[in-house]
Amino acid sequence: MAVTQEQAQWFQDAFSKLVDNIDQAILGKREVIELVVTALLSDGHVLLEDFPGTGKTVLAKALANTLDGTHSRIQFTPDLLPSDVTGVTIYDQGKGHFEFHRGPIFASIVLADEINRASPKTQSSLLEVMEEGRVTVDGVSYEVGSPFMVIATQNPVEQAGTYSLPEAQLDRFLIKTSLGYPDHDTAVTLLLDSANRARASKVSPIIAASSVTTMAQLASEVYVDAAVLSYLNHIVAATRAHKDSSLGVSMRGALALARTVKTWAIAHGRTYVTPDDVRDLAVPVLAHRIIVDPESEFAGVAAEDIVSGVLVDVAPPAYRAA
């Protein structure tokens, strides 16, 4: 069923209220907040990579507080076990049978703090739940429910004792972004309010979990013309053929971008996707899925540069008059 303009306007208003609410905790980073909320409404997960002290955890907590649902935080450490994340089956002597005790992954919003500090075995415990929304323990599957979102953080410094996320894990994050340091005016505002050490606690719930599911369903029905999808696929194919790329964007990445641009379009009050929507989201959705050729990486080429170059090289579809 086609999305009406009235529905698009309602979605835009609700989206704006969500962003405004989180903006109380994270000042001056509206674009990043919009990306994170877009991921939430696209049934996706977010990887925040930035230097320590830039507000990654505050952003994740603020998003969790905005949603009137359950949320949990998992501090990833080298000794964290997969069962510490997913849960464990324990024998109950009183009842005479085994019972499953749910882990912290069973929440609407899950903050995976410093995810790259855990062992690959523990990191892999997130693969199934991020892709399929369920956990399998001792051969039994348990649904985590909807909405479900993992917000993982990692910092690009202090690499000693960390484990880089494998490509299969990175590919399951819908968006990878960073906050960066605030501008001068925002920094001064934060310093004036330095007595407030829990900014995320100022954020109160304004949307029910069921409403998030409704918005996600509405976003999935936004119209995308075949010409726009062809443009999107040309961009993805170009990352695979790029001279500086060892591994381009997978089909999962293409599907992720196709899903995300629908949410981005309706969040801006439109019932259809434009090529500009694809361009706006190409870097945060695609760049982390690319492996840069070692020689090119040594020369200073980044995955973001590859996507930006592809956007210049691939021509958008021509406008067709009605």
KEVEX-733160 format. One record per residue (C-alpha): residue in one letter; x, y, z. Coordinates in nm, 4 decimals, decimal comma. Layout:
BEGIN
<atom residu="a" east="X" north="Y" up="Z"/>
...
REM end
This chain:
BEGIN
<atom residu="m" east="0,0000" north="0,0000" up="0,0000"/>
<atom residu="a" east="0,1360" north="0,3394" up="-0,1038"/>
<atom residu="v" east="0,2331" north="0,5878" up="0,1664"/>
<atom residu="t" east="0,0167" north="0,9020" up="0,1674"/>
<atom residu="q" east="0,1489" north="1,2553" up="0,2100"/>
<atom residu="e" east="-0,0375" north="1,2824" up="0,5415"/>
<atom residu="q" east="0,1424" north="0,9725" up="0,6697"/>
<atom residu="a" east="0,4745" north="1,1105" up="0,5523"/>
<atom residu="q" east="0,4082" north="1,4379" up="0,7359"/>
<atom residu="w" east="0,3193" north="1,2489" up="1,0544"/>
<atom residu="f" east="0,6372" north="1,0427" up="1,0246"/>
<atom residu="q" east="0,8488" north="1,3556" up="0,9707"/>
<atom residu="d" east="0,7010" north="1,5230" up="1,2794"/>
<atom residu="a" east="0,7544" north="1,2137" up="1,4958"/>
<atom residu="f" east="1,1099" north="1,1722" up="1,3637"/>
<atom residu="s" east="1,1891" north="1,5357" up="1,4416"/>
<atom residu="k" east="1,0564" north="1,4995" up="1,7982"/>
<atom residu="l" east="1,2751" north="1,1938" up="1,8548"/>
<atom residu="v" east="1,5839" north="1,3788" up="1,7320"/>
<atom residu="d" east="1,4994" north="1,6874" up="1,9399"/>
<atom residu="n" east="1,4606" north="1,4739" up="2,2505"/>
<atom residu="i" east="1,8012" north="1,3085" up="2,2090"/>
<atom residu="d" east="1,9563" north="1,6457" up="2,1193"/>
<atom residu="q" east="1,9081" north="1,7502" up="2,4821"/>
<atom residu="a" east="2,1905" north="1,5152" up="2,5769"/>
<atom residu="i" east="2,4120" north="1,5424" up="2,2669"/>
<atom residu="l" east="2,4433" north="1,9077" up="2,1678"/>
<atom residu="g" east="2,5462" north="2,0158" up="1,8196"/>
<atom residu="k" east="2,5409" north="1,6680" up="1,6632"/>
<atom residu="r" east="2,1972" north="1,6642" up="1,5007"/>
<atom residu="e" east="2,3160" north="1,4964" up="1,1793"/>
<atom residu="v" east="2,4631" north="1,2030" up="1,3723"/>
<atom residu="i" east="2,1484" north="1,1718" up="1,5833"/>
<atom residu="e" east="1,9385" north="1,1637" up="1,2647"/>
<atom residu="l" east="2,1521" north="0,8760" up="1,1329"/>
<atom residu="v" east="2,1117" north="0,6776" up="1,4559"/>
<atom residu="v" east="1,7335" north="0,7301" up="1,4658"/>
<atom residu="t" east="1,7173" north="0,6342" up="1,0973"/>
<atom residu="a" east="1,8917" north="0,3072" up="1,1806"/>
<atom residu="l" east="1,6447" north="0,2413" up="1,4633"/>
<atom residu="l" east="1,3472" north="0,2942" up="1,2295"/>
<atom residu="s" east="1,5112" north="0,0772" up="0,9615"/>
<atom residu="d" east="1,5499" north="-0,2240" up="1,1934"/>
<atom residu="g" east="1,9262" north="-0,1801" up="1,1867"/>
<atom residu="h" east="2,2249" north="-0,1536" up="1,4191"/>
<atom residu="v" east="2,4836" north="0,1216" up="1,4640"/>
<atom residu="l" east="2,8590" north="0,1188" up="1,5205"/>
<atom residu="l" east="2,9962" north="0,4381" up="1,6782"/>
<atom residu="e" east="3,3716" north="0,4706" up="1,6338"/>
<atom residu="d" east="3,5387" north="0,7730" up="1,7849"/>
<atom residu="f" east="3,7978" north="0,8915" up="2,0333"/>
<atom residu="p" east="3,7335" north="0,8522" up="2,4077"/>
<atom residu="g" east="3,5205" north="1,1214" up="2,5670"/>
<atom residu="t" east="3,3277" north="1,2328" up="2,2583"/>
<atom residu="g" east="2,9871" north="1,1200" up="2,3860"/>
<atom residu="k" east="2,9378" north="0,7778" up="2,2250"/>
<atom residu="t" east="2,7942" north="0,6177" up="2,5369"/>
<atom residu="v" east="2,5836" north="0,9258" up="2,6166"/>
<atom residu="l" east="2,4260" north="0,9099" up="2,2702"/>
<atom residu="a" east="2,3444" north="0,5409" up="2,3095"/>
<atom residu="k" east="2,1931" north="0,5986" up="2,6553"/>
<atom residu="a" east="1,9919" north="0,8974" up="2,5328"/>
<atom residu="l" east="1,8426" north="0,6893" up="2,2517"/>
<atom residu="a" east="1,7587" north="0,4113" up="2,4968"/>
<atom residu="n" east="1,5912" north="0,6595" up="2,7329"/>
<atom residu="t" east="1,3866" north="0,8061" up="2,4468"/>
<atom residu="l" east="1,2236" north="0,4696" up="2,3841"/>
<atom residu="d" east="0,9668" north="0,3514" up="2,6364"/>
<atom residu="g" east="1,1037" north="0,0001" up="2,6368"/>
<atom residu="t" east="1,3791" north="-0,2108" up="2,7878"/>
<atom residu="h" east="1,7458" north="-0,1321" up="2,7480"/>
<atom residu="s" east="2,0710" north="-0,2794" up="2,8728"/>
<atom residu="r" east="2,4419" north="-0,2105" up="2,8669"/>
<atom residu="i" east="2,7140" north="-0,4716" up="2,8149"/>
<atom residu="q" east="3,0690" north="-0,3644" up="2,8961"/>
<atom residu="f" east="3,2828" north="-0,5775" up="2,6662"/>
<atom residu="t" east="3,6074" north="-0,7022" up="2,8240"/>
<atom residu="p" east="3,8596" north="-0,9742" up="2,7280"/>
<atom residu="d" east="3,7140" north="-1,2165" up="2,9846"/>
<atom residu="l" east="3,3494" north="-1,1701" up="2,8790"/>
<atom residu="l" east="3,1908" north="-1,5001" up="2,7731"/>
<atom residu="p" east="2,9222" north="-1,5560" up="2,5067"/>
<atom residu="s" east="2,6837" north="-1,6789" up="2,7774"/>
<atom residu="d" east="2,7319" north="-1,3461" up="2,9576"/>
<atom residu="v" east="2,5706" north="-1,1847" up="2,6531"/>
<atom residu="t" east="2,3060" north="-1,4303" up="2,5375"/>
<atom residu="g" east="2,2138" north="-1,6079" up="2,8593"/>
<atom residu="v" east="2,2626" north="-1,9560" up="2,9975"/>
<atom residu="t" east="2,0629" north="-2,2725" up="3,0665"/>
<atom residu="i" east="2,0711" north="-2,3757" up="3,4344"/>
<atom residu="y" east="1,9310" north="-2,6875" up="3,5977"/>
<atom residu="d" east="1,6613" north="-2,6057" up="3,8559"/>
<atom residu="q" east="1,6691" north="-2,8794" up="4,1204"/>
<atom residu="g" east="1,3396" north="-2,7704" up="4,2717"/>
<atom residu="k" east="1,1510" north="-2,7944" up="3,9434"/>
<atom residu="g" east="1,3522" north="-3,0868" up="3,8110"/>
<atom residu="h" east="1,4320" north="-2,9390" up="3,4681"/>
<atom residu="f" east="1,6591" north="-2,6925" up="3,2903"/>
<atom residu="e" east="1,5607" north="-2,3245" up="3,2699"/>
<atom residu="f" east="1,6956" north="-2,0592" up="3,0389"/>
<atom residu="h" east="1,8115" north="-1,7395" up="3,2100"/>
<atom residu="r" east="1,8083" north="-1,4547" up="2,9616"/>
<atom residu="g" east="2,1169" north="-1,2421" up="2,9142"/>
<atom residu="p" east="2,1360" north="-0,8645" up="2,8636"/>
<atom residu="i" east="2,0920" north="-0,9058" up="2,4869"/>
<atom residu="f" east="1,7186" north="-0,9437" up="2,5530"/>
<atom residu="a" east="1,6290" north="-0,5738" up="2,5433"/>
<atom residu="s" east="1,4926" north="-0,3234" up="2,2937"/>
<atom residu="i" east="1,8123" north="-0,1159" up="2,2909"/>
<atom residu="v" east="2,1427" north="-0,2870" up="2,3721"/>
<atom residu="l" east="2,4580" north="-0,0818" up="2,4256"/>
<atom residu="a" east="2,7667" north="-0,2901" up="2,3470"/>
<atom residu="d" east="3,0353" north="-0,0689" up="2,4961"/>
<atom residu="e" east="3,3915" north="-0,1081" up="2,3609"/>
<atom residu="i" east="3,2907" north="-0,4111" up="2,1563"/>
<atom residu="n" east="3,6408" north="-0,4611" up="2,0171"/>
<atom residu="r" east="3,7790" north="-0,5408" up="2,3649"/>
<atom residu="a" east="3,5995" north="-0,8775" up="2,3751"/>
<atom residu="s" east="3,7368" north="-1,1956" up="2,2196"/>
<atom residu="p" east="3,6243" north="-1,2995" up="1,8697"/>
<atom residu="k" east="3,4272" north="-1,5861" up="2,0266"/>
<atom residu="t" east="3,2218" north="-1,3414" up="2,2331"/>
<atom residu="q" east="3,1837" north="-1,1002" up="1,9422"/>
<atom residu="s" east="3,0457" north="-1,3851" up="1,7319"/>
<atom residu="s" east="2,7661" north="-1,4373" up="1,9844"/>
<atom residu="l" east="2,6064" north="-1,1260" up="1,8361"/>
<atom residu="l" east="2,6042" north="-1,2512" up="1,4760"/>
<atom residu="e" east="2,2782" north="-1,4463" up="1,4896"/>
<atom residu="v" east="2,0828" north="-1,2033" up="1,7021"/>
<atom residu="m" east="2,1830" north="-0,8999" up="1,4927"/>
<atom residu="e" east="2,0831" north="-1,0691" up="1,1679"/>
<atom residu="e" east="1,7809" north="-1,2764" up="1,2675"/>
<atom residu="g" east="1,6574" north="-1,1236" up="1,5941"/>
<atom residu="r" east="1,6884" north="-1,4430" up="1,7920"/>
<atom residu="v" east="1,9322" north="-1,6292" up="2,0158"/>
<atom residu="t" east="1,9984" north="-2,0029" up="2,0009"/>
<atom residu="v" east="2,1206" north="-2,1681" up="2,3206"/>
<atom residu="d" east="2,1518" north="-2,5470" up="2,3554"/>
<atom residu="g" east="1,9604" north="-2,5954" up="2,0309"/>
<atom residu="v" east="1,6618" north="-2,3840" up="2,1383"/>
<atom residu="s" east="1,5869" north="-2,0477" up="1,9749"/>
<atom residu="y" east="1,4540" north="-1,7485" up="2,1682"/>
<atom residu="e" east="1,3168" north="-1,4351" up="1,9993"/>
<atom residu="v" east="1,4471" north="-1,1044" up="2,1341"/>
<atom residu="g" east="1,1356" north="-0,9163" up="2,0222"/>
<atom residu="s" east="1,0801" north="-0,5967" up="1,8263"/>
<atom residu="p" east="1,2118" north="-0,3338" up="1,8119"/>
<atom residu="f" east="1,5661" north="-0,4533" up="1,8678"/>
<atom residu="m" east="1,8793" north="-0,2489" up="1,8141"/>
<atom residu="v" east="2,2460" north="-0,2896" up="1,9032"/>
<atom residu="i" east="2,4526" north="0,0264" up="1,9429"/>
<atom residu="a" east="2,8186" north="-0,0716" up="1,9638"/>
<atom residu="t" east="3,1042" north="0,1622" up="2,0466"/>
<atom residu="q" east="3,4758" north="0,1353" up="1,9878"/>
<atom residu="n" east="3,7620" north="0,3831" up="1,9780"/>
<atom residu="p" east="4,0327" north="0,3908" up="1,7100"/>
<atom residu="v" east="4,3157" north="0,4394" up="1,9615"/>
<atom residu="e" east="4,4487" north="0,2119" up="2,2359"/>
<atom residu="q" east="4,4512" north="-0,0923" up="2,0089"/>
<atom residu="a" east="4,6587" north="-0,3035" up="2,2495"/>
<atom residu="g" east="4,4477" north="-0,5893" up="2,3833"/>
<atom residu="t" east="4,1658" north="-0,5373" up="2,1330"/>
<atom residu="y" east="4,0254" north="-0,7594" up="1,8596"/>
<atom residu="s" east="3,9240" north="-0,5990" up="1,5316"/>
<atom residu="l" east="3,5695" north="-0,6773" up="1,4263"/>
<atom residu="p" east="3,5660" north="-0,9290" up="1,1388"/>
<atom residu="e" east="3,4068" north="-0,8332" up="0,8086"/>
<atom residu="a" east="3,1053" north="-1,0579" up="0,8742"/>
<atom residu="q" east="3,0385" north="-0,8668" up="1,1967"/>
<atom residu="l" east="3,0900" north="-0,5223" up="1,0406"/>
<atom residu="d" east="2,8529" north="-0,6123" up="0,7591"/>
<atom residu="r" east="2,5712" north="-0,6573" up="1,0110"/>
<atom residu="f" east="2,5912" north="-0,2958" up="1,1259"/>
<atom residu="l" east="2,3560" north="-0,0858" up="0,9173"/>
<atom residu="i" east="2,5425" north="0,2382" up="0,9827"/>
<atom residu="k" east="2,8871" north="0,3295" up="1,1067"/>
<atom residu="t" east="2,9410" north="0,6884" up="1,2123"/>
<atom residu="s" east="3,1276" north="0,9073" up="1,4578"/>
<atom residu="l" east="3,0485" north="1,2103" up="1,6700"/>
<atom residu="g" east="3,3719" north="1,4046" up="1,6589"/>
<atom residu="y" east="3,4591" north="1,6913" up="1,8888"/>
<atom residu="p" east="3,2047" north="1,9722" up="1,9384"/>
<atom residu="d" east="3,2502" north="2,3158" up="1,7844"/>
<atom residu="h" east="3,3592" north="2,6082" up="2,0015"/>
<atom residu="d" east="3,0122" north="2,7389" up="2,0929"/>
<atom residu="t" east="2,8803" north="2,3931" up="2,1785"/>
<atom residu="a" east="3,1907" north="2,3177" up="2,3855"/>
<atom residu="v" east="3,1422" north="2,6377" up="2,5863"/>
<atom residu="t" east="2,7750" north="2,5496" up="2,6463"/>
<atom residu="l" east="2,8791" north="2,2065" up="2,7741"/>
<atom residu="l" east="3,1441" north="2,3595" up="3,0006"/>
<atom residu="l" east="2,8890" north="2,5982" up="3,1507"/>
<atom residu="d" east="2,6775" north="2,2940" up="3,2364"/>
<atom residu="s" east="2,9728" north="2,0898" up="3,3638"/>
<atom residu="a" east="2,7969" north="2,0203" up="3,6949"/>
<atom residu="n" east="2,5518" north="1,7972" up="3,5054"/>
<atom residu="r" east="2,7429" north="1,4704" up="3,4749"/>
<atom residu="a" east="2,4469" north="1,2607" up="3,3578"/>
<atom residu="r" east="2,3117" north="1,4395" up="3,0543"/>
<atom residu="a" east="2,1429" north="1,1259" up="2,9181"/>
<atom residu="s" east="1,9253" north="1,1092" up="3,2308"/>
<atom residu="k" east="1,7570" north="1,4338" up="3,1203"/>
<atom residu="v" east="1,6048" north="1,2436" up="2,8283"/>
<atom residu="s" east="1,2632" north="1,0984" up="2,9054"/>
<atom residu="p" east="1,0649" north="0,8408" up="2,7026"/>
<atom residu="i" east="0,8442" north="0,9935" up="2,4329"/>
<atom residu="i" east="0,7673" north="0,6937" up="2,2117"/>
<atom residu="a" east="0,6393" north="0,3436" up="2,2821"/>
<atom residu="a" east="0,8134" north="0,0364" up="2,1445"/>
<atom residu="s" east="0,5032" north="-0,0496" up="1,9447"/>
<atom residu="s" east="0,5108" north="0,2926" up="1,7761"/>
<atom residu="v" east="0,8691" north="0,2329" up="1,6625"/>
<atom residu="t" east="0,7542" north="-0,0900" up="1,4977"/>
<atom residu="t" east="0,4676" north="0,0980" up="1,3293"/>
<atom residu="m" east="0,7013" north="0,3673" up="1,1976"/>
<atom residu="a" east="0,9454" north="0,1073" up="1,0663"/>
<atom residu="q" east="0,6647" north="-0,0699" up="0,8823"/>
<atom residu="l" east="0,5466" north="0,2593" up="0,7308"/>
<atom residu="a" east="0,8984" north="0,3462" up="0,6172"/>
<atom residu="s" east="0,9325" north="0,0095" up="0,4437"/>
<atom residu="e" east="0,6392" north="0,0989" up="0,2171"/>
<atom residu="v" east="0,7974" north="0,4158" up="0,0739"/>
<atom residu="y" east="0,8144" north="0,4099" up="-0,3072"/>
<atom residu="v" east="1,1499" north="0,3593" up="-0,4795"/>
<atom residu="d" east="1,1688" north="0,3892" up="-0,8563"/>
<atom residu="a" east="1,3589" north="0,1234" up="-1,0486"/>
<atom residu="a" east="1,5909" north="0,3935" up="-1,1868"/>
<atom residu="v" east="1,6959" north="0,4911" up="-0,8325"/>
<atom residu="l" east="1,7588" north="0,1264" up="-0,7426"/>
<atom residu="s" east="1,9644" north="0,0877" up="-1,0592"/>
<atom residu="y" east="2,1694" north="0,3930" up="-0,9536"/>
<atom residu="l" east="2,2190" north="0,2405" up="-0,6099"/>
<atom residu="n" east="2,3370" north="-0,0892" up="-0,7576"/>
<atom residu="h" east="2,5804" north="0,0891" up="-0,9918"/>
<atom residu="i" east="2,7347" north="0,2567" up="-0,6851"/>
<atom residu="v" east="2,7685" north="-0,0742" up="-0,5028"/>
<atom residu="a" east="2,9164" north="-0,2471" up="-0,8096"/>
<atom residu="a" east="3,1652" north="0,0374" up="-0,8539"/>
<atom residu="t" east="3,3037" north="-0,0204" up="-0,5017"/>
<atom residu="r" east="3,3864" north="-0,3792" up="-0,5998"/>
<atom residu="a" east="3,5700" north="-0,2742" up="-0,9159"/>
<atom residu="h" east="3,7527" north="0,0225" up="-0,7606"/>
<atom residu="k" east="4,1313" north="0,0105" up="-0,7930"/>
<atom residu="d" east="4,1832" north="0,0848" up="-0,4219"/>
<atom residu="s" east="3,9374" north="-0,1785" up="-0,3011"/>
<atom residu="s" east="4,0277" north="-0,5355" up="-0,2029"/>
<atom residu="l" east="3,6679" north="-0,6153" up="-0,1140"/>
<atom residu="g" east="3,3675" north="-0,4098" up="-0,2177"/>
<atom residu="v" east="3,0182" north="-0,3824" up="-0,0766"/>
<atom residu="s" east="2,8237" north="-0,7078" up="-0,0490"/>
<atom residu="m" east="2,4641" north="-0,7671" up="-0,1533"/>
<atom residu="r" east="2,3719" north="-0,7364" up="0,2138"/>
<atom residu="g" east="2,5155" north="-0,3857" up="0,2036"/>
<atom residu="a" east="2,3132" north="-0,2989" up="-0,1063"/>
<atom residu="l" east="1,9944" north="-0,4232" up="0,0597"/>
<atom residu="a" east="2,0806" north="-0,2252" up="0,3727"/>
<atom residu="l" east="2,1159" north="0,0962" up="0,1725"/>
<atom residu="a" east="1,7907" north="0,0280" up="-0,0164"/>
<atom residu="r" east="1,6126" north="-0,0146" up="0,3161"/>
<atom residu="t" east="1,7693" north="0,2886" up="0,4819"/>
<atom residu="v" east="1,6997" north="0,5397" up="0,2033"/>
<atom residu="k" east="1,3271" north="0,4710" up="0,2414"/>
<atom residu="t" east="1,3390" north="0,5764" up="0,6061"/>
<atom residu="w" east="1,5543" north="0,8797" up="0,5194"/>
<atom residu="a" east="1,3070" north="0,9902" up="0,2514"/>
<atom residu="i" east="0,9951" north="0,9688" up="0,4694"/>
<atom residu="a" east="1,1849" north="1,1314" up="0,7582"/>
<atom residu="h" east="1,2148" north="1,4334" up="0,5292"/>
<atom residu="g" east="0,8438" north="1,4314" up="0,4502"/>
<atom residu="r" east="0,8511" north="1,2553" up="0,1138"/>
<atom residu="t" east="0,6625" north="0,9477" up="-0,0042"/>
<atom residu="y" east="0,9350" north="0,8533" up="-0,2537"/>
<atom residu="v" east="1,3135" north="0,8121" up="-0,2637"/>
<atom residu="t" east="1,5397" north="1,0434" up="-0,4654"/>
<atom residu="p" east="1,9009" north="0,9930" up="-0,5822"/>
<atom residu="d" east="2,0029" north="1,2532" up="-0,3226"/>
<atom residu="d" east="1,8815" north="1,0189" up="-0,0481"/>
<atom residu="v" east="2,1187" north="0,7532" up="-0,1817"/>
<atom residu="r" east="2,4059" north="1,0025" up="-0,1910"/>
<atom residu="d" east="2,3330" north="1,1270" up="0,1626"/>
<atom residu="l" east="2,3553" north="0,7777" up="0,3127"/>
<atom residu="a" east="2,6122" north="0,6077" up="0,0897"/>
<atom residu="v" east="2,9143" north="0,6794" up="0,3105"/>
<atom residu="p" east="2,7687" north="0,5903" up="0,6544"/>
<atom residu="v" east="2,5961" north="0,2770" up="0,5195"/>
<atom residu="l" east="2,8587" north="0,1451" up="0,2762"/>
<atom residu="a" east="3,2085" north="0,2594" up="0,3774"/>
<atom residu="h" east="3,2615" north="0,0208" up="0,6710"/>
<atom residu="r" east="3,1841" north="-0,2766" up="0,4448"/>
<atom residu="i" east="3,4821" north="-0,2055" up="0,2163"/>
<atom residu="i" east="3,8320" north="-0,3453" up="0,2653"/>
<atom residu="v" east="4,0934" north="-0,1064" up="0,1313"/>
<atom residu="d" east="4,3887" north="-0,2495" up="-0,0608"/>
<atom residu="p" east="4,6900" north="-0,2575" up="0,1784"/>
<atom residu="e" east="4,9112" north="-0,0512" up="-0,0522"/>
<atom residu="s" east="4,6380" north="0,2082" up="-0,1015"/>
<atom residu="e" east="4,5720" north="0,2180" up="0,2719"/>
<atom residu="f" east="4,9423" north="0,2771" up="0,3333"/>
<atom residu="a" east="4,9210" north="0,5659" up="0,0860"/>
<atom residu="g" east="4,6418" north="0,7216" up="0,2951"/>
<atom residu="v" east="4,3305" north="0,6056" up="0,1097"/>
<atom residu="a" east="4,0283" north="0,5406" up="0,3347"/>
<atom residu="a" east="3,7070" north="0,3506" up="0,2614"/>
<atom residu="e" east="3,5151" north="0,6781" up="0,2857"/>
<atom residu="d" east="3,7326" north="0,8181" up="0,0057"/>
<atom residu="i" east="3,6408" north="0,5232" up="-0,2154"/>
<atom residu="v" east="3,2673" north="0,5765" up="-0,1660"/>
<atom residu="s" east="3,2990" north="0,9525" up="-0,2169"/>
<atom residu="g" east="3,4917" north="0,8948" up="-0,5388"/>
<atom residu="v" east="3,2328" north="0,6470" up="-0,6646"/>
<atom residu="l" east="2,9560" north="0,9009" up="-0,6010"/>
<atom residu="v" east="3,1424" north="1,1429" up="-0,8280"/>
<atom residu="d" east="3,2015" north="0,8838" up="-1,1007"/>
<atom residu="v" east="2,8541" north="0,7251" up="-1,1125"/>
<atom residu="a" east="2,5967" north="0,9502" up="-1,2763"/>
<atom residu="p" east="2,2525" north="0,9742" up="-1,1133"/>
<atom residu="p" east="1,9460" north="0,8863" up="-1,3208"/>
<atom residu="a" east="1,8150" north="1,1581" up="-1,5480"/>
<atom residu="y" east="1,4916" north="1,3339" up="-1,4518"/>
<atom residu="r" east="1,1925" north="1,2165" up="-1,6518"/>
<atom residu="a" east="0,9084" north="1,4619" up="-1,7005"/>
<atom residu="a" east="0,5622" north="1,3271" up="-1,6218"/>
REM end
